[in-house]
Amino acid sequence: QVQLVESGGGLVQPGGSLRLSCAASGSIFRINDMGWYRQAPGKQRELVAAITSGGSTNYADSVKGRFTISRDNAKNTVYLQMNSLKPEDTAVYYCNAYIINIYATRDYWGQGTQVTVSS
């Protein structure tokens, strides 16, 4: 009914940049908060950044000043611009969206995209 499809991950050198995208499709009435989480090997999934439907943002302390989250409500898409990447940013990044439709109101997750920061 609802799909979140991520793109933009890959291998980048320390100090480099990547831009992640996540597009929601399917039966959607409204999308409230959207966000990006990440999970490194052996660690718990953690919030990276979140954005409300009105554009208010929240960031993990570890990425403040380096990452920027944004969204295009007309396209049901959320972005994560990642600059000054560090090896410790290496993880699988997951898109999350709180979506309302005629069937349910709940969180949906993307399949994840790998980001590897290494020289």
Long-range contacts (C-beta under 8 A, 24 or more apart in sequence): 1-26, 1-27, 1-101, 1-103, 2-26, 2-27, 2-28, 2-99, 2-101, 2-108, 3-108, 4-95, 4-96, 4-97, 4-108, 4-109, 4-110, 4-111, 5-110, 5-111, 6-93, 6-94, 6-95, 6-110, 6-111, 6-112, 6-113, 7-113, 8-113, 9-93, 9-113, 9-114, 9-115, 10-114, 10-115, 10-116, 11-116, 11-118, 12-85, 12-115, 12-116, 12-117, 13-117, 13-118, 13-119, 14-85, 14-86, 14-87, 14-117, 14-118, 14-119, 15-84, 15-85, 16-85, 16-117, 17-81, 17-82, 17-83, 17-84, 17-85, 18-82, 18-85, 18-115, 19-79, 19-80, 19-81, 19-82, 20-79, 20-80, 20-82, 20-93, 20-95, 20-113, 20-115, 21-77, 21-78, 21-79, 22-77, 22-78, 22-79, 22-95, 22-97, 22-110, 23-75, 23-76, 23-77, 24-76, 24-77, 24-97, 24-99, 24-108, 25-76, 26-101, 27-101, 27-102, 27-103, 28-76, 28-99, 28-100, 28-101, 29-99, 29-100, 29-101, 29-102, 30-99, 30-100, 31-73, 31-76, 31-97, 31-98, 31-99, 31-100, 32-97, 32-98, 32-99, 32-100, 33-97, 33-98, 34-71, 34-78, 34-95, 34-96, 34-97, 34-98, 35-69, 35-78, 35-95, 35-96, 35-97, 36-69, 36-78, 36-80, 36-93, 36-94, 36-95, 36-96, 37-93, 37-94, 37-96, 38-89, 38-91, 38-92, 38-93, 38-94, 38-115, 39-91, 39-92, 39-94, 39-112, 40-88, 40-90, 40-91, 40-92, 43-91, 45-94, 48-80, 48-93, 49-80, 51-78, 62-88, 63-89, 82-115, 85-115, 85-117, 86-117, 87-117, 87-118, 88-117, 89-115, 89-117, 90-115, 90-116, 90-117, 90-118, 91-115
